[in-house]
Amino acid sequence: MRLVVKHVTRYAYEQPIAHMIQQLRLVPHTHKGQKILSWSVSVPGLERGAHYTDAFGNRVDLVSHRGPVTELTVAVEGMVETSDTAGIVGAFPYAAPDGVFRRFTPLTQTNASIRRLGAIAENTDDIAGFHELMHAIRDKVGYQTGVTEVHTTAAEALSSGLGVCQDHAHIFISAARSIGVPARYVSGYMLMGDEQDSEAHHAWAEVKLPSLGWVGFDVSNGMCPTERYIRLTCGLDSRSAAPIRGVRRGNGDEAMSVEVAVLQESAQSQQQ
């Protein structure tokens, strides 16, 4: 399947920003299940600096602006050829050591309730245990927007019984780490159903299994990623995998809007 992505993030500042530096993790890798055919990132008005690969294998582009800024637009456009690998990424070439992905973060800190969930998949190298874990989390935490926010922890989301894809991924990761299994957060894109709609910054989790390598689990949709998914970034949690992170000097509020379109190539051609 060929998927076309158009993703625009706009920032508007209440007062001019004197200086800003942004870290952009907006360039996906070619690996098992996806091949990048074309990809571009545009940030009009900002100076491009160095780029590097971070500890999790993400390409990071640094951009900055030293003059007054009242608005900022980051535009991404690309085409990716995908195939269904049943969520299996395998031996990801850019991964940090396994021990790094067993480490808890403030967003993925475990508790007794999460450890009980982790026990569902304990003592097995088989993928079936993690399928059971995925469905158990989905049964306990219904999908609902507007209930949690970016700082909500896995324990808080589980306690509330409601959350979004970020929360589902954090709980799954915390449960897996509680039984010593390497787990990581993945941010990307997903083609939704026959409507050809999309989710902005959809998120899921991956665990590393001895027999298969890295395998993805999308708790929110109750399935392993298919050819409808594009992996963009990965990290220990949503913070380290965030596609855009930055610092700015200036006062006033910031307003952000995001527009994402993910289409099959044939569907996009028909609209032109």
Phi and psi in degrees as GROMACS dihedral restraints (atoms count N, CA, C in turn):
[ dihedral_restraints ]
;  ai    aj    ak    al  type     phi  dphi    fc
    3     4     5     6     1  -106.5    20    10
    4     5     6     7     1   124.8    20    10
    6     7     8     9     1  -113.6    20    10
    7     8     9    10     1   135.0    20    10
    9    10    11    12     1  -107.2    20    10
   10    11    12    13     1   129.4    20    10
   12    13    14    15     1  -114.4    20    10
   13    14    15    16     1   131.4    20    10
   15    16    17    18     1  -129.9    20    10
   16    17    18    19     1   118.8    20    10
   18    19    20    21     1  -137.6    20    10
   19    20    21    22     1   118.0    20    10
   21    22    23    24     1  -124.3    20    10
   22    23    24    25     1   126.5    20    10
   24    25    26    27     1  -115.1    20    10
   25    26    27    28     1   126.1    20    10
   27    28    29    30     1  -118.2    20    10
   28    29    30    31     1   135.7    20    10
   30    31    32    33     1  -117.7    20    10
   31    32    33    34     1   136.9    20    10
   33    34    35    36     1  -126.6    20    10
   34    35    36    37     1   133.1    20    10
   36    37    38    39     1  -111.2    20    10
   37    38    39    40     1   134.8    20    10
   39    40    41    42     1   -61.1    20    10
   40    41    42    43     1   -38.1    20    10
   42    43    44    45     1  -128.1    20    10
   43    44    45    46     1   151.2    20    10
   45    46    47    48     1   -56.2    20    10
   46    47    48    49     1   137.0    20    10
   48    49    50    51     1   -91.9    20    10
   49    50    51    52     1   127.2    20    10
   51    52    53    54     1   -74.0    20    10
   52    53    54    55     1   -35.1    20    10
   54    55    56    57     1  -157.7    20    10
   55    56    57    58     1   142.2    20    10
   57    58    59    60     1  -148.3    20    10
   58    59    60    61     1   150.4    20    10
   60    61    62    63     1  -131.9    20    10
   61    62    63    64     1   129.9    20    10
   63    64    65    66     1  -119.3    20    10
   64    65    66    67     1   138.8    20    10
   66    67    68    69     1  -101.4    20    10
   67    68    69    70     1   119.6    20    10
   69    70    71    72     1  -108.0    20    10
   70    71    72    73     1   117.1    20    10
   72    73    74    75     1  -109.0    20    10
   73    74    75    76     1    75.9    20    10
   75    76    77    78     1  -127.2    20    10
   76    77    78    79     1    14.7    20    10
   78    79    80    81     1  -119.6    20    10
   79    80    81    82     1   110.9    20    10
   81    82    83    84     1   -76.6    20    10
   82    83    84    85     1   163.4    20    10
   84    85    86    87     1   -99.1    20    10
   85    86    87    88     1   153.7    20    10
   87    88    89    90     1   -81.2    20    10
   88    89    90    91     1   129.7    20    10
   90    91    92    93     1  -161.7    20    10
   91    92    93    94     1  -173.5    20    10
   93    94    95    96     1   -55.9    20    10
   94    95    96    97     1   122.7    20    10
   96    97    98    99     1    97.5    20    10
   97    98    99   100     1   -14.5    20    10
   99   100   101   102     1  -151.5    20    10
  100   101   102   103     1   139.9    20    10
  102   103   104   105     1  -128.9    20    10
  103   104   105   106     1   124.4    20    10
  105   106   107   108     1   -82.1    20    10
  106   107   108   109     1   115.0    20    10
  108   109   110   111     1   -89.2    20    10
  109   110   111   112     1   -37.3    20    10
  111   112   113   114     1  -158.2    20    10
  112   113   114   115     1   148.9    20    10
  114   115   116   117     1  -163.5    20    10
  115   116   117   118     1   134.1    20    10
  117   118   119   120     1  -142.3    20    10
  118   119   120   121     1   147.0    20    10
  120   121   122   123     1  -126.7    20    10
  121   122   123   124     1   125.6    20    10
  123   124   125   126     1  -121.6    20    10
  124   125   126   127     1   131.2    20    10
  126   127   128   129     1  -132.7    20    10
  127   128   129   130     1    80.6    20    10
  129   130   131   132     1   -57.4    20    10
  130   131   132   133     1   134.9    20    10
  132   133   134   135     1    89.7    20    10
  133   134   135   136     1   -10.1    20    10
  135   136   137   138     1  -106.5    20    10
  136   137   138   139     1   149.4    20    10
  138   139   140   141     1   -87.9    20    10
  139   140   141   142     1   130.2    20    10
  141   142   143   144     1   -83.7    20    10
  142   143   144   145     1   133.4    20    10
  144   145   146   147     1  -110.2    20    10
  145   146   147   148     1  -140.9    20    10
  147   148   149   150     1   -73.4    20    10
  148   149   150   151     1   163.5    20    10
  150   151   152   153     1  -134.0    20    10
  151   152   153   154     1   154.1    20    10
  153   154   155   156     1  -153.8    20    10
  154   155   156   157     1   170.0    20    10
  156   157   158   159     1  -104.5    20    10
  157   158   159   160     1   124.1    20    10
  159   160   161   162     1   -80.4    20    10
  160   161   162   163     1  -176.7    20    10
  162   163   164   165     1   -65.2    20    10
  163   164   165   166     1   -16.8    20    10
  165   166   167   168     1  -103.8    20    10
  166   167   168   169     1     5.8    20    10
  168   169   170   171     1    91.6    20    10
  169   170   171   172     1     3.1    20    10
  171   172   173   174     1   -80.4    20    10
  172   173   174   175     1   136.6    20    10
  174   175   176   177     1   -75.0    20    10
  175   176   177   178     1   131.1    20    10
  177   178   179   180     1  -119.8    20    10
  178   179   180   181     1   121.5    20    10
  180   181   182   183     1  -105.1    20    10
  181   182   183   184     1   130.5    20    10
  183   184   185   186     1   -98.2    20    10
  184   185   186   187     1   128.8    20    10
  186   187   188   189     1  -130.1    20    10
  187   188   189   190     1   151.1    20    10
  189   190   191   192     1  -147.4    20    10
  190   191   192   193     1   164.0    20    10
  192   193   194   195     1  -147.7    20    10
  193   194   195   196     1   126.3    20    10
  195   196   197   198     1  -104.3    20    10
  196   197   198   199     1    -6.0    20    10
  198   199   200   201     1   -97.8    20    10
  199   200   201   202     1   171.3    20    10
  201   202   203   204     1   -60.1    20    10
  202   203   204   205     1   133.5    20    10
  204   205   206   207     1  -127.9    20    10
  205   206   207   208     1   129.1    20    10
  207   208   209   210     1  -110.0    20    10
  208   209   210   211     1   -17.0    20    10
  210   211   212   213     1  -152.8    20    10
  211   212   213   214     1   156.4    20    10
  213   214   215   216     1  -145.8    20    10
  214   215   216   217     1   136.1    20    10
  216   217   218   219     1  -125.6    20    10
  217   218   219   220     1   129.9    20    10
  219   220   221   222     1  -117.1    20    10
  220   221   222   223     1   117.7    20    10
  222   223   224   225     1  -118.0    20    10
  223   224   225   226     1   131.8    20    10
  225   226   227   228     1  -122.1    20    10
  226   227   228   229     1   136.3    20    10
  228   229   230   231     1  -144.5    20    10
  229   230   231   232     1   135.7    20    10
  231   232   233   234     1  -169.1    20    10
  232   233   234   235     1   172.0    20    10
  234   235   236   237     1  -130.9    20    10
  235   236   237   238     1   134.0    20    10
  237   238   239   240     1  -130.2    20    10
  238   239   240   241     1   134.2    20    10
  240   241   242   243     1   -95.9    20    10
  241   242   243   244     1   122.0    20    10
  243   244   245   246     1  -119.3    20    10
  244   245   246   247     1   158.0    20    10
  246   247   248   249     1  -140.1    20    10
  247   248   249   250     1   156.3    20    10
  249   250   251   252     1   -86.3    20    10
  250   251   252   253     1   113.5    20    10
  252   253   254   255     1  -111.7    20    10
  253   254   255   256     1    17.0    20    10
  255   256   257   258     1    58.7    20    10
  256   257   258   259     1    32.5    20    10
  258   259   260   261     1    83.5    20    10
  259   260   261   262     1    -2.1    20    10
  261   262   263   264     1   -85.4    20    10
  262   263   264   265     1   115.6    20    10
  264   265   266   267     1   -92.3    20    10
  265   266   267   268     1   -29.3    20    10
  267   268   269   270     1    81.2    20    10
  268   269   270   271     1  -141.7    20    10
  270   271   272   273     1   -84.6    20    10
  271   272   273   274     1    89.5    20    10
  273   274   275   276     1   -66.0    20    10
  274   275   276   277     1   123.0    20    10
  276   277   278   279     1   -70.1    20    10
  277   278   279   280     1   -16.4    20    10
  279   280   281   282     1  -106.1    20    10
  280   281   282   283     1     7.1    20    10
  282   283   284   285     1   -70.1    20    10
  283   284   285   286     1   144.4    20    10
  285   286   287   288     1   -71.0    20    10
  286   287   288   289     1   168.6    20    10
  288   289   290   291     1   -56.8    20    10
  289   290   291   292     1   151.1    20    10
  291   292   293   294     1   -55.1    20    10
  292   293   294   295     1   -37.1    20    10
  294   295   296   297     1   -59.3    20    10
  295   296   297   298     1   -29.8    20    10
  297   298   299   300     1   -63.2    20    10
  298   299   300   301     1   -37.4    20    10
  300   301   302   303     1   -86.0    20    10
  301   302   303   304     1     4.3    20    10
  303   304   305   306     1   -97.6    20    10
  304   305   306   307     1    -1.3    20    10
  306   307   308   309     1   -86.1    20    10
  307   308   309   310     1   130.9    20    10
  309   310   311   312     1   -78.7    20    10
  310   311   312   313     1   149.1    20    10
  312   313   314   315     1  -119.9    20    10
  313   314   315   316     1   169.4    20    10
  315   316   317   318     1   -55.6    20    10
  316   317   318   319     1   -34.4    20    10
  318   319   320   321     1   -78.2    20    10
  319   320   321   322     1   -19.6    20    10
  321   322   323   324     1  -117.6    20    10
  322   323   324   325     1    17.1    20    10
  324   325   326   327     1   -60.8    20    10
  325   326   327   328     1   137.5    20    10
  327   328   329   330     1   -87.7    20    10
  328   329   330   331     1   166.4    20    10
  330   331   332   333     1  -149.0    20    10
  331   332   333   334     1  -175.4    20    10
  333   334   335   336     1   -60.6    20    10
  334   335   336   337     1   -40.7    20    10
  336   337   338   339     1   -65.0    20    10
  337   338   339   340     1   -41.0    20    10
  339   340   341   342     1   -69.9    20    10
  340   341   342   343     1   -38.1    20    10
  342   343   344   345     1   -63.2    20    10
  343   344   345   346     1   -33.9    20    10
  345   346   347   348     1   -65.0    20    10
  346   347   348   349     1   -37.1    20    10
  348   349   350   351     1   -65.7    20    10
  349   350   351   352     1   -42.8    20    10
  351   352   353   354     1   -59.0    20    10
  352   353   354   355     1   -32.3    20    10
  354   355   356   357     1   -62.4    20    10
  355   356   357   358     1   -21.4    20    10
  357   358   359   360     1   -60.4    20    10
  358   359   360   361     1   -37.0    20    10
  360   361   362   363     1  -101.9    20    10
  361   362   363   364     1     4.1    20    10
  363   364   365   366     1   -72.7    20    10
  364   365   366   367     1   155.1    20    10
  366   367   368   369     1    61.6    20    10
  367   368   369   370     1    31.7    20    10
  369   370   371   372     1  -146.7    20    10
  370   371   372   373     1   139.2    20    10
  372   373   374   375     1   -96.1    20    10
  373   374   375   376     1     2.8    20    10
  375   376   377   378     1   -85.6    20    10
  376   377   378   379     1   146.9    20    10
  378   379   380   381     1   -67.2    20    10
  379   380   381   382     1   -23.1    20    10
  381   382   383   384     1   -59.9    20    10
  382   383   384   385     1   -37.2    20    10
  384   385   386   387     1   -62.6    20    10
  385   386   387   388     1   -34.3    20    10
  387   388   389   390     1   -80.7    20    10
  388   389   390   391     1   -26.1    20    10
  390   391   392   393     1   -63.9    20    10
  391   392   393   394     1   -42.0    20    10
  393   394   395   396     1   -63.2    20    10
  394   395   396   397     1   -41.7    20    10
  396   397   398   399     1   -61.4    20    10
  397   398   399   400     1   -45.4    20    10
  399   400   401   402     1   -56.2    20    10
  400   401   402   403     1   -48.0    20    10
  402   403   404   405     1   -70.9    20    10
  403   404   405   406     1   -33.0    20    10
  405   406   407   408     1   -64.7    20    10
  406   407   408   409     1   -40.0    20    10
  408   409   410   411     1   -67.0    20    10
  409   410   411   412     1   -42.1    20    10
  411   412   413   414     1   -64.1    20    10
  412   413   414   415     1   -34.1    20    10
  414   415   416   417     1   -68.4    20    10
  415   416   417   418     1   -32.9    20    10
  417   418   419   420     1   -88.1    20    10
  418   419   420   421     1   -24.7    20    10
  420   421   422   423     1  -127.0    20    10
  421   422   423   424     1   100.9    20    10
  423   424   425   426     1   -70.7    20    10
  424   425   426   427     1   151.3    20    10
  426   427   428   429     1   -81.7    20    10
  427   428   429   430     1   120.3    20    10
  429   430   431   432     1  -154.6    20    10
  430   431   432   433     1   127.9    20    10
  432   433   434   435     1   -81.3    20    10
  433   434   435   436     1   159.1    20    10
  435   436   437   438     1    80.8    20    10
  436   437   438   439     1     1.8    20    10
  438   439   440   441     1   -97.2    20    10
  439   440   441   442     1   -39.3    20    10
  441   442   443   444     1  -111.0    20    10
  442   443   444   445     1   172.4    20    10
  444   445   446   447     1  -139.0    20    10
  445   446   447   448     1  -175.3    20    10
  447   448   449   450     1   -64.2    20    10
  448   449   450   451     1   -23.1    20    10
  450   451   452   453     1   -95.8    20    10
  451   452   453   454     1     2.0    20    10
  453   454   455   456     1   -66.5    20    10
  454   455   456   457     1   132.0    20    10
  456   457   458   459     1   -87.7    20    10
  457   458   459   460     1   166.8    20    10
  459   460   461   462     1   -58.8    20    10
  460   461   462   463     1   -43.9    20    10
  462   463   464   465     1   -64.3    20    10
  463   464   465   466     1   -39.6    20    10
  465   466   467   468     1   -66.6    20    10
  466   467   468   469     1   -42.2    20    10
  468   469   470   471     1   -65.8    20    10
  469   470   471   472     1   -41.1    20    10
  471   472   473   474     1   -64.1    20    10
  472   473   474   475     1   -40.8    20    10
  474   475   476   477     1   -64.8    20    10
  475   476   477   478     1   -37.9    20    10
  477   478   479   480     1   -74.5    20    10
  478   479   480   481     1   -27.3    20    10
  480   481   482   483     1    79.3    20    10
  481   482   483   484     1     7.9    20    10
  483   484   485   486     1  -141.3    20    10
  484   485   486   487     1   150.1    20    10
  486   487   488   489     1   177.0    20    10
  487   488   489   490     1  -170.8    20    10
  489   490   491   492     1  -123.5    20    10
  490   491   492   493     1  -170.7    20    10
  492   493   494   495     1   -58.5    20    10
  493   494   495   496     1   -37.0    20    10
  495   496   497   498     1   -59.2    20    10
  496   497   498   499     1   -44.2    20    10
  498   499   500   501     1   -68.1    20    10
  499   500   501   502     1   -42.9    20    10
  501   502   503   504     1   -58.7    20    10
  502   503   504   505     1   -44.0    20    10
  504   505   506   507     1   -64.6    20    10
  505   506   507   508     1   -43.1    20    10
  507   508   509   510     1   -61.6    20    10
  508   509   510   511     1   -41.7    20    10
  510   511   512   513     1   -65.6    20    10
  511   512   513   514     1   -45.3    20    10
  513   514   515   516     1   -59.5    20    10
  514   515   516   517     1   -45.5    20    10
  516   517   518   519     1   -62.3    20    10
  517   518   519   520     1   -45.6    20    10
  519   520   521   522     1   -62.0    20    10
  520   521   522   523     1   -42.4    20    10
  522   523   524   525     1   -64.5    20    10
  523   524   525   526     1   -42.6    20    10
  525   526   527   528     1   -64.9    20    10
  526   527   528   529     1   -44.3    20    10
  528   529   530   531     1   -65.4    20    10
  529   530   531   532     1   -29.2    20    10
  531   532   533   534     1   -65.5    20    10
  532   533   534   535     1   -19.8    20    10
  534   535   536   537     1  -109.7    20    10
  535   536   537   538     1    16.6    20    10
  537   538   539   540     1    83.3    20    10
  538   539   540   541     1    14.6    20    10
  540   541   542   543     1   -95.7    20    10
  541   542   543   544     1   129.5    20    10
  543   544   545   546     1   -60.6    20    10
  544   545   546   547     1   133.6    20    10
  546   547   548   549     1  -144.3    20    10
  547   548   549   550     1   148.5    20    10
  549   550   551   552     1  -144.8    20    10
  550   551   552   553     1   159.7    20    10
  552   553   554   555     1   -94.2    20    10
  553   554   555   556     1   137.5    20    10
  555   556   557   558     1  -123.9    20    10
  556   557   558   559     1   132.4    20    10
  558   559   560   561     1  -114.2    20    10
  559   560   561   562     1   138.6    20    10
  561   562   563   564     1  -170.1    20    10
  562   563   564   565     1  -152.8    20    10
  564   565   566   567     1  -123.6    20    10
  565   566   567   568     1   155.9    20    10
  567   568   569   570     1  -143.5    20    10
  568   569   570   571     1   131.4    20    10
  570   571   572   573     1   -81.7    20    10
  571   572   573   574     1   125.8    20    10
  573   574   575   576     1  -101.5    20    10
  574   575   576   577     1   117.8    20    10
  576   577   578   579     1    46.0    20    10
  577   578   579   580     1  -160.9    20    10
  579   580   581   582     1   -77.5    20    10
  580   581   582   583     1   -13.7    20    10
  582   583   584   585     1   -74.1    20    10
  583   584   585   586     1   -10.0    20    10
  585   586   587   588     1    58.3    20    10
  586   587   588   589     1    29.9    20    10
  588   589   590   591     1   -89.1    20    10
  589   590   591   592     1  -178.4    20    10
  591   592   593   594     1  -149.6    20    10
  592   593   594   595     1   167.1    20    10
  594   595   596   597     1  -113.8    20    10
  595   596   597   598     1   133.9    20    10
  597   598   599   600     1   -76.5    20    10
  598   599   600   601     1   127.4    20    10
  600   601   602   603     1    51.0    20    10
  601   602   603   604     1    51.9    20    10
  603   604   605   606     1   -63.3    20    10
  604   605   606   607     1   150.7    20    10
  606   607   608   609     1  -134.1    20    10
  607   608   609   610     1   146.9    20    10
  609   610   611   612     1  -149.7    20    10
  610   611   612   613     1  -176.5    20    10
  612   613   614   615     1  -121.1    20    10
  613   614   615   616     1   156.9    20    10
  615   616   617   618     1  -131.2    20    10
  616   617   618   619     1   143.1    20    10
  618   619   620   621     1  -122.1    20    10
  619   620   621   622     1   154.7    20    10
  621   622   623   624     1  -102.8    20    10
  622   623   624   625     1   116.5    20    10
  624   625   626   627     1  -106.6    20    10
  625   626   627   628     1   139.6    20    10
  627   628   629   630     1   -55.2    20    10
  628   629   630   631     1   -35.6    20    10
  630   631   632   633     1   -86.2    20    10
  631   632   633   634     1   -19.8    20    10
  633   634   635   636     1  -125.4    20    10
  634   635   636   637     1   -16.9    20    10
  636   637   638   639     1    82.7    20    10
  637   638   639   640     1  -148.1    20    10
  639   640   641   642     1   -77.1    20    10
  640   641   642   643     1   131.8    20    10
  642   643   644   645     1  -132.7    20    10
  643   644   645   646     1   134.2    20    10
  645   646   647   648     1   -92.6    20    10
  646   647   648   649     1   147.7    20    10
  648   649   650   651     1  -138.1    20    10
  649   650   651   652     1   118.8    20    10
  651   652   653   654     1   -99.6    20    10
  652   653   654   655     1    97.0    20    10
  654   655   656   657     1   -62.7    20    10
  655   656   657   658     1   -41.3    20    10
  657   658   659   660     1   -58.8    20    10
  658   659   660   661     1   -36.1    20    10
  660   661   662   663     1  -104.6    20    10
  661   662   663   664     1     0.9    20    10
  663   664   665   666     1    62.0    20    10
  664   665   666   667     1    42.1    20    10
  666   667   668   669     1  -158.5    20    10
  667   668   669   670     1   162.2    20    10
  669   670   671   672     1   -82.0    20    10
  670   671   672   673     1   147.3    20    10
  672   673   674   675     1   -55.7    20    10
  673   674   675   676     1   143.4    20    10
  675   676   677   678     1  -118.3    20    10
  676   677   678   679     1  -162.5    20    10
  678   679   680   681     1   -69.1    20    10
  679   680   681   682     1    -6.5    20    10
  681   682   683   684     1   -84.3    20    10
  682   683   684   685     1    -1.2    20    10
  684   685   686   687     1  -108.0    20    10
  685   686   687   688     1   145.7    20    10
  687   688   689   690     1  -124.4    20    10
  688   689   690   691     1   121.0    20    10
  690   691   692   693     1   -79.6    20    10
  691   692   693   694     1   128.2    20    10
  693   694   695   696     1  -108.4    20    10
  694   695   696   697     1   -56.6    20    10
  696   697   698   699     1  -137.2    20    10
  697   698   699   700     1   164.4    20    10
  699   700   701   702     1  -144.1    20    10
  700   701   702   703     1   160.2    20    10
  702   703   704   705     1  -173.9    20    10
  703   704   705   706     1  -170.5    20    10
  705   706   707   708     1   -73.5    20    10
  706   707   708   709     1   -28.4    20    10
  708   709   710   711     1  -162.0    20    10
  709   710   711   712     1  -171.5    20    10
  711   712   713   714     1   -65.3    20    10
  712   713   714   715     1   -26.2    20    10
  714   715   716   717     1   -70.9    20    10
  715   716   717   718     1   -49.8    20    10
  717   718   719   720     1   -73.7    20    10
  718   719   720   721     1   -17.8    20    10
  720   721   722   723     1  -100.9    20    10
  721   722   723   724     1     6.7    20    10
  723   724   725   726     1   -59.7    20    10
  724   725   726   727     1   128.9    20    10
  726   727   728   729     1   -63.4    20    10
  727   728   729   730     1   -31.7    20    10
  729   730   731   732     1  -132.5    20    10
  730   731   732   733     1   125.3    20    10
  732   733   734   735     1  -138.5    20    10
  733   734   735   736     1   148.1    20    10
  735   736   737   738     1  -167.3    20    10
  736   737   738   739     1   175.3    20    10
  738   739   740   741     1  -129.6    20    10
  739   740   741   742     1   149.4    20    10
  741   742   743   744     1  -142.6    20    10
  742   743   744   745     1   154.6    20    10
  744   745   746   747     1  -115.0    20    10
  745   746   747   748     1   115.5    20    10
  747   748   749   750     1   155.7    20    10
  748   749   750   751     1   164.7    20    10
  750   751   752   753     1  -104.4    20    10
  751   752   753   754     1   173.8    20    10
  753   754   755   756     1    96.7    20    10
  754   755   756   757     1   163.4    20    10
  756   757   758   759     1   -82.0    20    10
  757   758   759   760     1   160.1    20    10
  759   760   761   762     1  -118.6    20    10
  760   761   762   763     1   133.5    20    10
  762   763   764   765     1  -114.6    20    10
  763   764   765   766     1   135.2    20    10
  765   766   767   768     1  -125.9    20    10
  766   767   768   769     1   139.4    20    10
  768   769   770   771     1  -131.4    20    10
  769   770   771   772     1   146.1    20    10
  771   772   773   774     1  -130.5    20    10
  772   773   774   775     1   131.6    20    10
  774   775   776   777     1  -123.2    20    10
  775   776   777   778     1   125.3    20    10
  777   778   779   780     1  -131.2    20    10
  778   779   780   781     1   133.2    20    10
  780   781   782   783     1  -127.8    20    10
  781   782   783   784     1   127.0    20    10
  783   784   785   786     1  -123.3    20    10
  784   785   786   787     1   117.5    20    10
  786   787   788   789     1  -128.9    20    10
  787   788   789   790     1   150.9    20    10
  789   790   791   792     1   -69.3    20    10
  790   791   792   793     1   147.3    20    10
  792   793   794   795     1   -55.6    20    10
  793   794   795   796     1   -43.0    20    10
  795   796   797   798     1   -63.6    20    10
  796   797   798   799     1   -40.3    20    10
  798   799   800   801     1   -66.4    20    10
  799   800   801   802     1   -38.6    20    10
  801   802   803   804     1   -66.2    20    10
  802   803   804   805     1   -40.0    20    10
  804   805   806   807     1   -63.3    20    10
  805   806   807   808     1   -35.4    20    10
  807   808   809   810     1   -67.9    20    10
  808   809   810   811     1   -26.1    20    10
  810   811   812   813     1   -84.1    20    10
  811   812   813   814     1   -13.1    20    10
